[in-house]
Amino acid sequence: MSTLIASLGGSPGILAEILGLTNFAELGMYTPTHRHYNEIKQIYDDYFRQDPVREVWVLTTKHSHVESYVHDIREWNAKYCGDLFHIAFYLLPFEDISSADQAIYARECAARLVYTALKRDTRVFISIAGGRKTMTSDLHSAGHALGCEGFIHVIAAQDGERRNILQYPPSAVPEDLVNNYTPLWYGTTRRNSHLLATIDQSKETLSLPYTASSGVINLAEVLPLSDRSLTDRLEESLRQAWNVFSHSHNQRLVRNFPILHRLDDQDIERLSTTPIDEDTARKIPKIDLHCHLGGCLSIADTVAIAAAALEEEFPGHKAFSLEDARATIEEAVSNPAILKTLDHCRYLQTLAAFRGYEPMLEALWYGDYLDERTFFGVAASRDGEKPQFYKYEKLGDLQGSTLLQTETAITQAVRALLEASRQDGCIGLEIRCSPQNYTKCGLSYDQVLKTILKEIDASHNDLKVLVILIASRHRDRKEIQKAIEHFLDLQKNCSDPELSSLVNQYIRGFDVAGEEHARSAKSLRDDFIEVLKECISITIHAGETQDATSIWDAVYALNADRIGHGLTLIDNPALVRKFLDRRIGIELCPSSNYQIIGYDDFCAGVRTGRVYPLKRYLDDGLKVTVNTDNRGISRTTLAHEFVKASHMTEERLSVLDALQLCKNSLDISFFSYDTKERLYTTADTTLEDLIHKLLP
């Protein structure tokens, strides 16, 4: 069905002139003697032959002639058209539009009239002739914003006399009179389904009443004079549309979240000059791409899990005394290998002794490293020596493979990580793990992996999670090959249907980690060929403690989609260009990079002479991201990593920078296409609320 919406001014006959076009065959108003007959008929054939107008909605003020006009139109419809049209009159509560408030109210009513017609799923046509100029303009604007099948105008010859056409049957209008008027087609606008859906989500009642029979609706009875909610929405929509157009070549925004393109220049400037803080970083939708299960637990979580594992796996065994446990830890601080020599029960008994005394254990274990001004550059190479990576890794000996040897410990560690990530404002999480490291107390590789995946499946809720399996380059070559064989067996020969289903759902990537100087990525090429044949996503730890050659090897020998750390990429401009061309991702981990390598921290007052490359990567357009690495060892959160990255950047990072980093994480994540689409939607919704709060 087709609906014509028109405003009523001082020439009610224009309504008949337009209907003579829309209902050309039925009314027979325009005959071959009309000088523009062929053009008029063509418009009818193109737009109305299959579906002529049946509904006519007229917007008008309560001017002095309105009653006679309404009477004349109704009589014409009944007497000459056989009530072919259902005509409804919508009356504004004033005689003329003589104030700004009245103009705003008329605009709101015009917008609601068009919205109401569109919601009835009719074809909507708008007359832009014959009404009061402001109302005609309002209908035109609403049609452009919401959508309109077509705009129709009527022009009269300059020397013509405009007489009331309503006094004649449509097919008997005098030739000199009808030939004086020519209806024109003024184009169409596409139905704005997205805007209509957005308006519907507000759950406000924005439609005007509809009467099934021709009648008069007094708008003041159904819409308060102060209401302009739909007008505000349309104006905001048009403002955002203009912003999107004006930002289309803004290099600061072109790679960022699309929702930012709707903002004014002033709002973009505020976001680009406001330093990121931890509270804002927590609210931004984030994905942690580089997070090791073996280093994710806080001291408090480590103690709690050890106590739970002791109770579950070794019933009847109690925690050691605090005095004995403290002595063991003090000895282990200087000789971490001691913890690994304890049988698993004694290890759990030692940690369980610190329930209620977690700060004491943290102070014993970290010592001076509790001060970030001291905990930096602990593994950096000096005077040509190899990087002493173990100085950082030993801090993880309380947890990791020392703790995660039972189903209870593994399950609770995964659960704790998922909850910490949710509290951190993450919408996605990629967990890296080495199941082969957790098989020292009787569990098989498959049992370990199944325990990890089952807990993810049970506890992830709205958090999207995937798993990246690791081969450690510093291990014996046979161990590396064994890790690859485990992965390939899972892909091709898994005999456990439940595990196979979980693997297909959650295993999305493969990583080579560990000390770079131990074995180059290039040397692993032959071992890696079968992994590459599975077309799984690849991320490689490279350029953390070694030069850019390590990164080159990862990209060209192992076809890396992403690089873990990549701190030295900046030293090879040609490789930087390759990263840009192939959109290879970079997983920076600010706290870990600061603690292991040592970079300037402009807030902590630490000067090392090393400039953190994050801002350079960001400004160059690289797909650089911020991640936690080992959130437990580094005593950090993903939200804090953004602040740490800002502190390591001389000009600081802005909210806009942080948003770009988060968008990069989403872009280069290993999630499936469908999951990414859902994550983009989640991010947009979250950002819309956040931006309203940041930019009130």
C-alpha positions as CSV (number, residue, x, y, z in Angstrom):
1,M,0.0,0.0,0.0
2,S,1.1,3.6,-0.7
3,T,0.7,6.5,1.6
4,L,0.9,10.2,0.6
5,I,1.9,12.7,3.3
6,A,1.3,16.4,2.6
7,S,1.0,19.7,4.4
8,L,-2.0,21.9,3.8
9,G,-1.5,25.6,3.1
10,G,-3.7,28.0,1.1
11,S,-4.2,25.9,-1.9
12,P,-6.0,22.6,-1.0
13,G,-6.5,21.8,-4.7
14,I,-2.8,20.9,-4.9
15,L,-3.7,17.7,-3.1
16,A,-5.9,16.7,-6.0
17,E,-3.2,17.7,-8.6
18,I,-0.8,15.3,-6.9
19,L,-3.3,12.5,-6.6
20,G,-4.0,12.9,-10.3
21,L,-0.4,11.8,-10.8
22,T,-0.3,9.0,-8.2
23,N,-3.6,7.6,-9.3
24,F,-3.3,8.6,-13.0
25,A,-5.3,5.7,-14.5
26,E,-8.1,5.8,-11.9
27,L,-8.7,9.6,-11.9
28,G,-8.0,10.5,-15.5
29,M,-7.1,14.0,-14.7
30,Y,-4.1,14.4,-17.0
31,T,-5.0,13.8,-20.7
32,P,-2.9,13.6,-23.8
33,T,-3.5,17.3,-24.5
34,H,-1.3,18.2,-21.4
35,R,2.0,19.5,-22.6
36,H,3.9,17.2,-20.3
37,Y,1.6,14.2,-20.6
38,N,4.3,11.7,-21.5
39,E,6.5,12.7,-18.6
40,I,3.6,12.5,-16.1
41,K,2.5,9.1,-17.4
42,Q,6.1,7.8,-17.2
43,I,6.3,8.8,-13.5
44,Y,3.0,6.9,-12.9
45,D,4.2,3.9,-14.8
46,D,7.5,3.8,-12.9
47,Y,6.2,4.3,-9.4
48,F,2.4,4.0,-9.1
49,R,0.9,1.7,-11.7
50,Q,1.2,-1.4,-9.5
51,D,0.5,0.3,-6.2
52,P,-1.4,3.7,-6.4
53,V,-2.0,5.8,-3.3
54,R,-4.8,4.8,-1.0
55,E,-3.8,6.6,2.2
56,V,-3.5,10.4,2.5
57,W,-2.2,12.0,5.6
58,V,-2.5,15.8,5.8
59,L,-0.5,17.9,8.3
60,T,-2.0,21.4,8.9
61,T,-2.4,24.2,11.4
62,K,-5.7,25.4,12.8
63,H,-5.8,28.4,10.4
64,S,-9.0,30.2,9.7
65,H,-9.8,28.3,6.5
66,V,-8.9,24.8,7.7
67,E,-12.5,23.7,8.4
68,S,-13.6,24.6,4.9
69,Y,-10.6,23.0,3.3
70,V,-11.1,19.8,5.2
71,H,-14.8,19.9,4.1
72,D,-13.9,20.5,0.4
73,I,-11.3,17.7,0.3
74,R,-13.6,15.2,1.9
75,E,-16.5,16.2,-0.4
76,W,-14.2,15.9,-3.5
77,N,-13.1,12.4,-2.3
78,A,-16.7,11.2,-1.6
79,K,-18.5,12.9,-4.5
80,Y,-16.0,12.5,-7.4
81,C,-13.7,9.7,-6.3
82,G,-16.1,7.3,-4.6
83,D,-14.1,7.6,-1.3
84,L,-11.2,6.0,-3.1
85,F,-8.8,7.6,-0.5
86,H,-8.6,7.3,3.2
87,I,-7.8,10.8,4.2
88,A,-6.6,11.7,7.8
89,F,-6.0,15.3,9.0
90,Y,-3.4,15.9,11.7
91,L,-4.1,19.3,13.3
92,L,-1.4,21.4,15.0
93,P,-2.7,23.3,18.0
94,F,-2.1,26.8,16.6
95,E,-3.3,28.9,13.8
96,D,0.1,29.7,12.3
97,I,3.7,28.9,13.1
98,S,4.8,32.2,14.7
99,S,7.4,31.2,17.3
100,A,10.4,29.0,17.6
101,D,8.6,26.6,20.0
102,Q,5.8,26.2,17.5
103,A,8.2,25.6,14.7
104,I,10.0,22.9,16.8
105,Y,6.7,21.2,17.6
106,A,5.6,21.2,14.0
107,R,9.0,19.6,13.0
108,E,8.5,16.9,15.7
109,C,5.0,16.2,14.4
110,A,6.2,16.0,10.8
111,A,9.0,13.6,11.7
112,R,6.6,11.4,13.7
113,L,4.1,11.4,10.8
114,V,6.8,10.0,8.4
115,Y,8.0,7.6,11.1
116,T,4.5,6.3,11.7
117,A,3.9,5.7,8.0
118,L,7.2,3.8,7.7
119,K,6.5,1.7,10.7
120,R,3.2,0.6,9.1
121,D,5.4,-0.8,6.3
122,T,3.8,1.2,3.6
123,R,5.4,2.9,0.6
124,V,5.7,6.6,1.7
125,F,5.5,9.5,-0.7
126,I,5.8,13.1,0.5
127,S,4.4,16.2,-1.2
128,I,6.7,19.2,-1.1
129,A,4.1,21.5,-2.7
130,G,1.3,23.6,-1.4
131,G,1.8,23.6,2.3
132,R,3.2,26.2,4.7
133,K,6.9,26.5,3.8
134,T,8.2,25.4,7.2
135,M,5.9,22.3,7.4
136,T,6.8,21.3,3.8
137,S,10.5,21.7,4.7
138,D,10.0,19.6,7.9
139,L,8.3,16.8,5.9
140,H,11.1,16.9,3.4
141,S,13.8,16.7,6.1
142,A,12.1,13.8,7.8
143,G,11.8,12.0,4.5
144,H,15.5,12.4,3.8
145,A,16.5,11.2,7.3
146,L,14.1,8.2,7.6
147,G,13.5,7.3,4.0
148,C,10.9,8.1,1.4
149,E,9.9,6.4,-1.8
150,G,9.6,9.7,-3.5
151,F,9.1,13.5,-3.2
152,I,6.5,15.1,-5.4
153,H,6.2,18.8,-6.3
154,V,3.7,20.7,-8.5
155,I,4.5,23.8,-10.5
156,A,2.2,26.2,-12.2
157,A,2.8,28.3,-15.3
158,Q,3.8,31.8,-14.4
159,D,0.8,33.4,-16.2
160,G,-1.6,30.7,-15.0
161,E,-4.5,31.4,-12.8
162,R,-4.8,29.0,-9.8
163,R,-8.5,28.1,-9.3
164,N,-9.9,25.5,-6.9
165,I,-9.7,22.3,-8.8
166,L,-11.7,20.5,-6.1
167,Q,-15.0,21.7,-7.6
168,Y,-14.6,19.5,-10.6
169,P,-14.6,15.7,-11.1
170,P,-11.0,14.7,-11.8
171,S,-11.6,13.6,-15.3
172,A,-13.6,16.8,-16.1
173,V,-11.2,19.5,-15.0
174,P,-11.2,22.2,-17.6
175,E,-8.3,21.7,-20.0
176,D,-6.9,25.2,-19.5
177,L,-6.9,24.7,-15.8
178,V,-5.3,21.3,-15.6
179,N,-2.8,22.1,-18.3
180,N,-1.6,25.0,-16.0
181,Y,-0.2,22.5,-13.4
182,T,2.6,20.0,-13.8
183,P,3.5,17.4,-11.1
184,L,7.2,16.8,-10.9
185,W,9.2,13.9,-9.4
186,Y,11.8,15.2,-7.0
187,G,13.7,12.0,-6.3
188,T,13.8,9.3,-3.6
189,T,15.8,8.5,-0.5
190,R,16.6,5.0,0.7
191,R,14.7,3.7,3.7
192,N,17.1,4.2,6.7
193,S,16.6,0.8,8.3
194,H,19.4,1.2,10.7
195,L,18.1,4.5,12.1
196,L,14.6,3.1,12.3
197,A,15.9,0.0,14.2
198,T,17.9,2.3,16.5
199,I,14.8,4.4,17.3
200,D,12.8,1.3,18.0
201,Q,15.4,0.1,20.5
202,S,14.6,3.1,22.7
203,K,11.2,1.6,23.6
204,E,9.6,5.0,23.4
205,T,6.2,5.3,21.8
206,L,7.0,7.6,18.9
207,S,4.2,6.7,16.4
208,L,1.2,8.9,16.1
209,P,-2.3,7.5,16.3
210,Y,-3.8,6.1,13.1
211,T,-7.5,6.1,12.4
212,A,-9.1,3.5,10.2
213,S,-11.6,5.9,8.8
214,S,-11.1,9.4,7.5
215,G,-11.0,11.8,10.4
216,V,-9.3,14.6,12.2
217,I,-6.6,14.1,14.9
218,N,-5.8,16.9,17.2
219,L,-2.1,16.5,17.8
220,A,-2.1,18.4,21.2
221,E,-4.2,15.6,22.6
222,V,-1.6,12.9,21.7
223,L,1.7,14.7,21.9
224,P,2.8,17.3,24.5
225,L,4.0,20.6,23.1
226,S,7.4,20.2,24.7
227,D,8.2,16.8,23.2
228,R,10.9,16.8,20.6
229,S,12.5,13.4,21.2
230,L,12.3,12.2,17.6
231,T,13.5,15.5,16.2
232,D,16.6,15.3,18.5
233,R,17.3,11.8,17.3
234,L,17.1,12.8,13.7
235,E,19.3,15.9,14.2
236,E,21.8,13.8,16.0
237,S,21.7,11.2,13.2
238,L,22.4,13.9,10.6
239,R,25.2,15.4,12.7
240,Q,26.8,12.0,13.0
241,A,26.4,11.3,9.3
242,W,28.2,14.6,8.5
243,N,30.9,13.7,11.0
244,V,31.4,10.3,9.3
245,F,31.8,12.0,5.9
246,S,34.1,14.7,7.2
247,H,36.3,12.1,9.0
248,S,36.5,9.8,6.0
249,H,40.1,10.8,5.3
250,N,41.2,11.4,8.9
251,Q,44.2,9.2,9.3
252,R,43.9,9.3,13.1
253,L,40.5,7.6,12.8
254,V,40.6,5.5,9.6
255,R,41.8,2.4,11.4
256,N,40.0,3.0,14.7
257,F,36.6,1.9,15.9
258,P,33.9,3.1,13.3
259,I,31.8,4.6,16.1
260,L,34.4,7.3,16.6
261,H,33.7,8.6,13.1
262,R,30.4,9.9,14.3
263,L,32.0,12.3,16.8
264,D,32.5,16.0,16.3
265,D,36.0,17.4,15.8
266,Q,36.0,18.8,19.3
267,D,35.2,15.4,20.8
268,I,37.9,13.7,18.8
269,E,40.3,16.4,20.0
270,R,39.3,15.7,23.7
271,L,39.9,12.0,23.2
272,S,43.2,12.6,21.6
273,T,44.4,14.9,24.4
274,T,43.0,13.1,27.4
275,P,45.7,10.8,28.9
276,I,44.4,7.2,29.4
277,D,43.8,6.3,33.1
278,E,43.2,2.9,34.6
279,D,39.5,3.4,35.3
280,T,38.9,4.4,31.6
281,A,41.2,1.6,30.4
282,R,39.1,-0.9,32.4
283,K,35.9,0.2,30.7
284,I,37.3,0.0,27.2
285,P,36.4,-3.3,25.4
286,K,39.7,-5.2,25.3
287,I,41.2,-8.5,24.2
288,D,44.3,-9.9,25.9
289,L,46.2,-11.6,23.0
290,H,49.3,-12.6,25.0
291,C,48.5,-14.2,28.3
292,H,50.3,-17.3,29.7
293,L,48.4,-19.6,31.9
294,G,51.6,-20.6,33.6
295,G,52.2,-17.0,34.9
296,C,48.7,-15.7,35.3
297,L,48.0,-16.2,39.1
298,S,48.3,-13.6,41.8
299,I,50.0,-14.6,45.0
300,A,46.5,-14.8,46.7
301,D,45.2,-17.0,43.9
302,T,48.3,-19.2,44.1
303,V,47.8,-19.8,47.8
304,A,44.1,-20.4,47.5
305,I,44.6,-22.9,44.7
306,A,47.4,-24.7,46.5
307,A,45.2,-25.1,49.6
308,A,42.3,-26.4,47.5
309,A,44.5,-28.9,45.6
310,L,46.0,-30.1,48.9
311,E,42.6,-30.8,50.4
312,E,41.3,-32.4,47.2
313,E,44.3,-34.5,46.1
314,F,45.9,-35.2,49.4
315,P,43.1,-35.6,52.0
316,G,44.4,-35.8,55.6
317,H,47.5,-33.7,54.8
318,K,47.6,-30.4,56.5
319,A,49.5,-27.2,55.7
320,F,52.9,-26.8,57.2
321,S,53.4,-24.3,60.0
322,L,53.9,-20.7,58.9
323,E,57.4,-20.8,60.4
324,D,58.5,-23.8,58.4
325,A,56.9,-22.6,55.2
326,R,58.5,-19.2,55.6
327,A,61.9,-20.8,56.0
328,T,61.4,-22.9,52.8
329,I,60.4,-19.8,50.8
330,E,63.3,-17.8,52.1
331,E,65.6,-20.5,51.0
332,A,63.9,-20.8,47.6
333,V,64.3,-17.0,47.0
334,S,68.0,-17.5,46.6
335,N,67.7,-21.0,45.1
336,P,64.4,-21.4,43.3
337,A,65.2,-24.9,42.2
338,I,64.4,-26.0,45.8
339,L,60.7,-25.7,45.1
340,K,61.0,-28.1,42.2
341,T,62.8,-30.7,44.3
342,L,59.9,-30.9,46.8
343,D,57.4,-33.6,46.2
344,H,54.0,-32.1,45.1
345,C,52.3,-32.7,48.4
346,R,55.1,-30.9,50.4
347,Y,55.0,-28.0,47.9
348,L,51.2,-27.6,48.4
349,Q,51.6,-27.8,52.1
350,T,54.2,-25.0,52.0
351,L,52.0,-22.7,50.0
352,A,48.8,-23.5,51.9
353,A,50.6,-22.3,55.1
354,F,50.3,-18.8,53.8
355,R,46.5,-18.6,53.8
356,G,45.7,-15.4,55.5
357,Y,49.4,-14.3,55.1
358,E,49.5,-13.7,51.4
359,P,51.1,-10.3,51.7
360,M,53.9,-11.9,53.7
361,L,54.5,-14.4,51.0
362,E,54.4,-11.7,48.3
363,A,57.0,-9.6,50.2
364,L,59.2,-12.6,50.7
365,W,59.1,-13.7,47.1
366,Y,59.4,-10.4,45.4
367,G,61.5,-8.5,47.9
368,D,62.8,-5.3,46.3
369,Y,60.9,-6.1,43.1
370,L,57.7,-4.8,44.8
371,D,59.1,-1.4,43.9
372,E,58.7,-0.9,40.1
373,R,61.8,1.4,40.2
374,T,63.8,-1.7,41.1
375,F,62.0,-4.3,39.1
376,F,63.2,-3.3,35.6
377,G,65.7,-4.7,33.1
378,V,66.4,-7.8,35.2
379,A,67.2,-9.9,32.1
380,A,68.7,-7.3,29.8
381,S,72.0,-8.4,28.2
382,R,75.0,-6.5,29.5
383,D,78.6,-6.3,28.1
384,G,77.9,-8.8,25.3
385,E,76.5,-11.5,27.7
386,K,73.4,-13.5,26.8
387,P,70.2,-12.2,28.3
388,Q,69.6,-13.6,31.7
389,F,65.9,-14.5,31.1
390,Y,65.8,-16.8,34.1
391,K,65.9,-13.9,36.5
392,Y,62.4,-13.0,35.4
393,E,61.1,-16.6,34.9
394,K,62.1,-17.7,38.4
395,L,59.5,-15.4,39.8
396,G,56.9,-17.7,38.3
397,D,58.2,-20.8,40.1
398,L,55.6,-20.5,42.8
399,Q,52.9,-21.2,40.2
400,G,53.1,-22.5,36.6
401,S,54.4,-26.1,36.2
402,T,55.1,-26.3,39.9
403,L,51.5,-25.8,40.8
404,L,49.4,-26.9,37.8
405,Q,49.9,-30.7,38.1
406,T,46.4,-31.8,39.2
407,E,42.9,-31.4,37.8
408,T,41.9,-29.3,40.8
409,A,44.8,-26.8,40.4
410,I,44.4,-26.5,36.6
411,T,40.6,-26.1,36.8
412,Q,40.8,-23.4,39.5
413,A,43.7,-21.6,37.7
414,V,41.7,-21.3,34.5
415,R,38.6,-20.2,36.4
416,A,40.6,-17.5,38.3
417,L,42.1,-16.2,35.0
418,L,38.7,-16.0,33.3
419,E,37.3,-14.1,36.3
420,A,40.2,-11.7,36.5
421,S,39.9,-11.0,32.8
422,R,36.2,-10.2,33.1
423,Q,36.9,-7.9,36.1
424,D,39.5,-6.3,33.8
425,G,36.9,-5.4,31.2
426,C,38.0,-7.9,28.6
427,I,35.6,-9.1,26.0
428,G,38.1,-11.6,24.6
429,L,41.0,-13.7,25.9
430,E,43.7,-15.8,24.2
431,I,45.3,-18.2,26.7
432,R,48.7,-19.7,25.9
433,C,49.7,-22.9,27.6
434,S,52.0,-25.9,27.4
435,P,50.0,-28.9,28.5
436,Q,53.1,-31.1,28.3
437,N,54.6,-29.1,31.3
438,Y,51.7,-30.2,33.6
439,T,52.1,-34.0,33.3
440,K,54.7,-34.6,36.1
441,C,52.2,-36.0,38.6
442,G,50.4,-38.5,36.5
443,L,48.1,-36.6,34.2
444,S,48.5,-37.2,30.4
445,Y,48.8,-34.4,27.8
446,D,45.2,-35.1,26.7
447,Q,43.9,-35.0,30.3
448,V,45.6,-31.7,31.0
449,L,44.3,-30.1,27.8
450,K,40.8,-31.5,28.4
451,T,40.7,-30.1,31.9
452,I,41.7,-26.7,30.6
453,L,39.2,-26.7,27.8
454,K,36.3,-28.1,29.9
455,E,36.7,-25.3,32.4
456,I,36.9,-22.7,29.7
457,D,33.7,-24.1,28.2
458,A,31.9,-24.1,31.6
459,S,33.1,-20.7,32.8
460,H,33.7,-18.3,30.0
461,N,30.1,-17.0,29.9
462,D,30.1,-13.8,27.7
463,L,33.9,-13.7,27.6
464,K,35.2,-15.1,24.3
465,V,38.1,-17.4,24.8
466,L,40.5,-19.4,22.7
467,V,43.7,-21.3,23.4
468,I,47.2,-21.2,21.8
469,L,49.4,-24.2,22.3
470,I,53.1,-23.6,22.9
471,A,56.4,-25.3,21.9
472,S,59.3,-24.1,23.9
473,R,62.4,-23.4,21.8
474,H,64.8,-23.7,24.8
475,R,63.7,-27.3,25.4
476,D,65.4,-30.4,23.9
477,R,64.7,-30.7,20.2
478,K,62.8,-33.9,20.9
479,E,60.5,-32.1,23.3
480,I,59.7,-29.5,20.7
481,Q,58.9,-32.2,18.2
482,K,56.7,-33.9,20.8
483,A,54.7,-30.8,21.4
484,I,54.1,-30.5,17.6
485,E,53.1,-34.2,17.4
486,H,50.6,-33.7,20.3
487,F,49.1,-30.8,18.3
488,L,48.9,-32.8,15.1
489,D,47.4,-35.8,16.8
490,L,44.7,-33.6,18.3
491,Q,43.9,-32.3,14.8
492,K,43.9,-35.7,13.0
493,N,43.8,-38.7,15.4
494,C,41.9,-37.6,18.6
495,S,40.0,-40.7,19.8
496,D,38.0,-38.8,22.5
497,P,34.9,-37.3,20.9
498,E,34.5,-34.7,23.7
499,L,38.1,-33.6,23.6
500,S,37.9,-33.5,19.8
501,S,34.9,-31.2,20.0
502,L,36.6,-28.9,22.5
503,V,39.8,-28.8,20.5
504,N,37.8,-27.7,17.3
505,Q,36.0,-25.1,19.3
506,Y,38.9,-23.5,21.3
507,I,42.3,-24.4,19.8
508,R,43.0,-21.6,17.4
509,G,46.8,-21.0,17.3
510,F,50.3,-22.3,17.8
511,D,53.3,-20.4,19.4
512,V,57.0,-20.9,19.8
513,A,58.1,-19.3,23.1
514,G,61.1,-19.4,25.4
515,E,64.6,-18.0,25.3
516,E,65.3,-16.7,21.8
517,H,69.0,-17.3,21.9
518,A,68.5,-21.0,22.5
519,R,67.1,-21.8,19.0
520,S,66.2,-19.7,16.0
521,A,62.8,-19.8,14.4
522,K,64.6,-20.7,11.1
523,S,66.0,-23.8,12.6
524,L,62.5,-25.1,13.4
525,R,61.2,-24.7,9.8
526,D,61.3,-28.4,8.9
527,D,59.6,-29.4,12.2
528,F,56.9,-26.7,11.6
529,I,55.9,-27.7,8.1
530,E,53.1,-30.0,9.2
531,V,51.7,-27.4,11.6
532,L,51.6,-24.9,8.8
533,K,49.7,-27.4,6.6
534,E,46.9,-27.3,9.2
535,C,46.5,-23.6,8.3
536,I,46.3,-22.7,12.0
537,S,47.2,-19.2,13.1
538,I,50.8,-18.7,14.2
539,T,52.3,-16.3,16.7
540,I,56.0,-16.4,17.6
541,H,57.9,-14.9,20.5
542,A,60.6,-12.9,18.7
543,G,62.5,-9.6,19.1
544,E,62.2,-9.6,22.9
545,T,65.8,-10.2,23.8
546,Q,67.3,-10.7,20.3
547,D,67.7,-8.3,17.4
548,A,65.3,-7.9,14.4
549,T,66.8,-11.0,12.7
550,S,64.8,-13.1,15.1
551,I,61.6,-11.4,13.9
552,W,62.6,-11.8,10.3
553,D,63.1,-15.6,10.8
554,A,59.7,-15.9,12.5
555,V,57.9,-14.1,9.6
556,Y,59.7,-15.7,6.7
557,A,60.6,-19.1,8.1
558,L,57.5,-19.9,10.2
559,N,54.9,-17.6,8.5
560,A,54.0,-15.8,11.7
561,D,50.7,-14.0,11.7
562,R,51.7,-12.2,14.9
563,I,54.9,-11.6,16.8
564,G,55.1,-11.8,20.6
565,H,56.9,-8.6,21.8
566,G,58.7,-7.6,18.6
567,L,60.6,-4.8,20.5
568,T,63.5,-4.7,18.0
569,L,61.4,-4.6,14.8
570,I,62.0,-0.8,14.8
571,D,65.6,-1.5,13.8
572,N,64.7,-3.0,10.4
573,P,62.7,-0.4,8.4
574,A,62.2,-2.8,5.5
575,L,60.7,-5.4,7.8
576,V,58.4,-2.7,9.3
577,R,57.1,-2.1,5.8
578,K,56.5,-5.8,5.4
579,F,54.5,-5.8,8.7
580,L,52.4,-2.9,7.3
581,D,51.8,-4.7,4.0
582,R,50.8,-8.0,5.6
583,R,49.1,-6.5,8.6
584,I,51.2,-8.7,10.9
585,G,50.4,-8.1,14.5
586,I,52.7,-7.1,17.4
587,E,51.9,-8.2,20.9
588,L,53.6,-5.7,23.3
589,C,53.5,-6.4,27.0
590,P,54.6,-3.2,28.7
591,S,55.2,-4.3,32.3
592,S,57.0,-7.5,31.2
593,N,59.0,-5.5,28.6
594,Y,60.0,-3.0,31.3
595,Q,60.8,-5.6,33.9
596,I,62.8,-7.9,31.5
597,I,64.5,-5.5,29.1
598,G,64.2,-2.1,30.9
599,Y,62.8,1.0,29.2
600,D,62.3,4.6,30.3
601,D,59.3,5.1,32.7
602,F,58.7,8.9,32.7
603,C,56.3,8.7,35.7
604,A,58.5,6.4,37.9
605,G,61.5,8.5,37.1
606,V,63.4,5.6,35.6
607,R,65.8,6.4,32.8
608,T,67.5,3.6,30.9
609,G,68.2,5.2,27.6
610,R,65.9,2.8,25.9
611,V,62.8,4.3,24.2
612,Y,59.8,2.0,24.2
613,P,58.7,1.5,20.6
614,L,54.9,1.4,21.1
615,K,54.1,5.0,20.1
616,R,56.3,4.8,17.1
617,Y,54.6,1.6,16.0
618,L,51.2,3.1,16.6
619,D,52.0,6.3,14.6
620,D,53.4,4.2,11.8
621,G,50.0,2.4,11.5
622,L,51.3,-1.0,12.6
623,K,48.9,-3.5,14.2
624,V,50.5,-3.1,17.6
625,T,48.6,-4.2,20.8
626,V,49.0,-4.1,24.6
627,N,48.8,-7.3,26.6
628,T,49.7,-8.8,30.0
629,D,52.1,-11.6,29.2
630,N,52.3,-13.0,32.8
631,R,49.7,-11.0,34.8
632,G,50.6,-12.8,38.0
633,I,54.4,-12.6,37.7
634,S,54.2,-9.0,36.7
635,R,51.5,-8.2,39.2
636,T,49.4,-6.4,36.6
637,T,46.1,-6.3,34.8
638,L,45.3,-5.5,31.2
639,A,43.9,-2.1,32.3
640,H,47.1,-1.3,34.1
641,E,49.1,-2.3,31.1
642,F,47.6,0.7,29.2
643,V,48.7,3.0,32.0
644,K,52.1,1.4,32.2
645,A,52.5,1.9,28.4
646,S,51.5,5.5,28.8
647,H,54.1,6.0,31.5
648,M,56.7,4.5,29.2
649,T,55.8,7.0,26.5
650,E,57.2,10.5,26.9
651,E,54.1,12.3,25.4
652,R,51.8,9.8,27.2
653,L,49.1,7.7,25.5
654,S,45.7,9.3,25.0
655,V,42.2,7.7,25.2
656,L,42.2,7.7,21.4
657,D,45.5,5.9,21.4
658,A,44.1,3.3,23.8
659,L,41.1,2.8,21.6
660,Q,43.3,2.2,18.6
661,L,45.3,-0.4,20.5
662,C,42.1,-2.2,21.4
663,K,40.8,-2.1,17.9
664,N,44.1,-3.5,16.7
665,S,43.7,-6.4,19.2
666,L,40.3,-7.2,17.8
667,D,41.5,-7.0,14.2
668,I,44.4,-9.4,14.6
669,S,42.9,-11.8,17.1
670,F,42.8,-15.5,16.2
671,F,39.0,-15.7,16.7
672,S,36.9,-17.0,13.9
673,Y,35.2,-14.6,11.5
674,D,31.8,-15.1,13.1
675,T,33.1,-14.6,16.6
676,K,35.0,-11.4,15.6
677,E,31.8,-10.0,14.1
678,R,30.1,-10.6,17.5
679,L,33.0,-9.0,19.3
680,Y,32.9,-5.9,17.0
681,T,29.2,-5.6,17.9
682,T,29.9,-5.9,21.6
683,A,32.7,-3.4,21.4
684,D,30.5,-0.9,19.6
685,T,27.7,-1.2,22.2
686,T,30.2,-0.8,25.0
687,L,31.9,2.1,23.4
688,E,28.7,3.9,22.7
689,D,27.9,3.9,26.5
690,L,31.4,4.8,27.4
691,I,31.7,7.7,25.0
692,H,28.5,9.2,26.3
693,K,30.1,9.1,29.8
694,L,33.4,10.4,28.7
695,L,31.9,13.2,26.5
696,P,28.7,14.3,28.3
